Amino acid sequence: MDIELTVHELNRLEAERKLRTIPQAVLETAWVREAQVEAVTDAVLAVALGGDAEALARARHAGEWSARIAAALPGGPDPSLARRVGVLSQIDAVVLERIAELRHIARPSEQLRSIASVAREFDARISPDEHGRCASPHIVLRAMLAHADDVTRPIVTALAAALQPARHARVA
């Protein structure tokens, strides 16, 4: 058996063991809370964006890119928090502060704001233009790296790492 596969399986089994030690009531509460926050996020986006499907897609894309950046950033924030900040980054902080489920997103850290900003910029630059043409993600990354400052450079570098195919990926 391949060592990588063995380590992966051991990690999965350990995570499963830890999960079983958490009381059922706590798990259900956490899952309900997550579902509640997602539902509120969807509602806020629907109201704030007024049914604009393109704006909703851009918000969701920014959130997904933010999560990928956070996961690839050494010592980065929790990817699920980064995703939420990215999705809601265009919503006024005053609005978010009024909603209990989203209050923690209203004033994100500078790092989370920068991640969301890089994610939005990247998504906007690779999205099709009015003629359906798209820029190459690699060209966009090179341009973003060339113009990055000390704050955004590690974030753009993490984005580049997130875009790289997994090394030694196995085909089933």
C-alpha positions as CSV (number, residue, x, y, z in Angstrom):
1,M,0.0,0.0,0.0
2,D,1.2,3.5,-0.9
3,I,2.5,5.5,2.1
4,E,0.5,8.6,1.1
5,L,-2.7,6.5,1.0
6,T,-1.9,4.9,4.3
7,V,-1.3,8.2,6.0
8,H,-4.5,9.6,4.5
9,E,-6.5,6.6,5.7
10,L,-5.0,6.9,9.2
11,N,-5.9,10.6,9.4
12,R,-9.4,9.8,8.2
13,L,-9.8,7.1,10.8
14,E,-8.5,9.4,13.6
15,A,-10.9,12.2,12.5
16,E,-13.8,9.7,12.6
17,R,-12.7,8.5,16.0
18,K,-12.7,12.1,17.3
19,L,-16.0,12.8,15.7
20,R,-17.6,9.8,17.6
21,T,-16.4,11.3,21.0
22,I,-18.4,14.5,20.4
23,P,-21.9,14.2,22.0
24,Q,-24.7,13.9,19.5
25,A,-26.5,17.0,20.9
26,V,-23.4,19.1,20.3
27,L,-23.0,17.9,16.8
28,E,-26.7,18.5,16.0
29,T,-26.4,22.0,17.4
30,A,-23.3,22.8,15.4
31,W,-24.9,21.5,12.2
32,V,-28.1,23.4,12.8
33,R,-26.1,26.6,13.5
34,E,-24.1,26.2,10.2
35,A,-27.3,25.6,8.3
36,Q,-28.9,28.6,9.9
37,V,-26.0,30.9,9.0
38,E,-26.0,29.6,5.4
39,A,-29.8,30.3,5.2
40,V,-29.4,33.8,6.6
41,T,-26.5,34.4,4.2
42,D,-28.6,33.3,1.2
43,A,-31.5,35.6,2.4
44,V,-29.2,38.6,2.8
45,L,-27.7,38.1,-0.6
46,A,-31.2,37.7,-2.2
47,V,-32.4,40.9,-0.6
48,A,-29.3,42.9,-1.1
49,L,-28.7,41.9,-4.7
50,G,-32.4,42.1,-5.7
51,G,-32.4,38.9,-7.7
52,D,-29.4,39.9,-9.9
53,A,-28.2,36.4,-10.9
54,E,-24.8,37.7,-12.2
55,A,-24.1,39.6,-8.9
56,L,-25.1,36.5,-6.9
57,A,-22.7,34.4,-9.0
58,R,-19.9,36.9,-8.5
59,A,-20.5,36.9,-4.8
60,R,-20.5,33.1,-4.6
61,H,-17.3,32.9,-6.8
62,A,-15.6,35.4,-4.5
63,G,-16.5,33.3,-1.6
64,E,-15.2,30.1,-3.2
65,W,-11.9,31.7,-4.3
66,S,-11.6,33.2,-0.7
67,A,-11.9,29.7,0.8
68,R,-9.3,28.3,-1.6
69,I,-6.9,31.1,-0.8
70,A,-7.4,30.6,2.9
71,A,-6.8,26.9,2.6
72,A,-3.5,27.4,0.6
73,L,-2.3,30.3,2.8
74,P,0.2,29.1,5.4
75,G,-1.3,29.9,8.8
76,G,-4.4,31.3,7.0
77,P,-7.8,31.7,8.4
78,D,-10.5,29.1,8.5
79,P,-11.6,28.5,4.9
80,S,-15.3,28.4,5.8
81,L,-15.0,31.8,7.5
82,A,-13.0,33.2,4.5
83,R,-15.8,31.9,2.2
84,R,-18.5,33.7,4.1
85,V,-16.5,36.9,4.2
86,G,-15.8,36.7,0.5
87,V,-19.5,36.0,-0.3
88,L,-20.7,38.9,1.9
89,S,-17.8,41.3,1.2
90,Q,-19.9,43.7,-0.8
91,I,-22.6,44.0,1.8
92,D,-22.5,47.0,4.1
93,A,-21.0,46.2,7.5
94,V,-23.8,48.1,9.2
95,V,-26.3,45.6,7.7
96,L,-24.3,42.6,8.8
97,E,-23.9,43.9,12.3
98,R,-27.7,44.0,12.7
99,I,-28.0,40.3,12.0
100,A,-26.9,38.0,14.9
101,E,-25.9,35.1,12.6
102,L,-23.6,37.4,10.5
103,R,-22.3,39.9,13.1
104,H,-18.9,38.1,13.3
105,I,-18.5,38.8,9.6
106,A,-19.3,42.5,9.7
107,R,-15.8,43.6,10.7
108,P,-13.4,40.9,9.4
109,S,-9.6,41.1,10.0
110,E,-7.4,42.9,7.5
111,Q,-6.2,39.5,6.3
112,L,-9.8,38.3,5.6
113,R,-10.6,41.6,3.8
114,S,-7.5,41.3,1.7
115,I,-8.3,37.7,0.8
116,A,-11.8,38.7,-0.3
117,S,-10.5,41.6,-2.3
118,V,-7.9,39.5,-4.1
119,A,-10.6,36.8,-4.7
120,R,-13.1,39.4,-6.2
121,E,-10.4,40.9,-8.4
122,F,-9.3,37.5,-9.7
123,D,-12.8,36.4,-10.4
124,A,-13.7,39.7,-12.2
125,R,-10.5,39.4,-14.3
126,I,-11.1,35.8,-15.4
127,S,-14.8,36.2,-16.0
128,P,-16.1,36.4,-19.6
129,D,-16.4,39.9,-21.0
130,E,-19.4,41.1,-23.0
131,H,-18.2,39.1,-26.0
132,G,-17.8,35.9,-24.0
133,R,-13.9,36.1,-24.0
134,C,-12.0,35.1,-20.9
135,A,-8.5,36.0,-19.8
136,S,-6.1,33.2,-19.0
137,P,-6.0,32.7,-15.2
138,H,-2.2,32.3,-15.4
139,I,-1.8,35.6,-17.2
140,V,-4.1,37.3,-14.7
141,L,-2.1,35.8,-11.8
142,R,1.2,37.1,-13.3
143,A,-0.3,40.6,-13.6
144,M,-1.7,40.5,-10.1
145,L,1.7,39.3,-8.7
146,A,3.5,42.1,-10.6
147,H,1.2,44.7,-9.0
148,A,0.9,43.1,-5.5
149,D,2.1,44.9,-2.4
150,D,3.5,43.4,0.8
151,V,0.0,42.6,2.1
152,T,-1.5,41.1,-1.1
153,R,1.6,39.3,-2.4
154,P,1.3,36.2,0.0
155,I,-2.4,36.1,-0.8
156,V,-1.9,36.1,-4.6
157,T,0.8,33.5,-4.1
158,A,-1.6,31.3,-2.1
159,L,-4.2,31.8,-4.9
160,A,-1.6,30.6,-7.4
161,A,-0.9,27.6,-5.2
162,A,-4.6,26.8,-5.0
163,L,-4.8,26.8,-8.8
164,Q,-2.1,24.2,-9.1
165,P,-3.3,20.6,-9.7
166,A,-2.7,18.4,-6.7
167,R,0.7,16.7,-7.0
168,H,0.8,13.0,-7.2
169,A,-3.0,12.9,-7.6
170,R,-4.3,9.4,-8.2
171,V,-6.8,8.3,-10.8
172,A,-9.3,5.8,-9.5
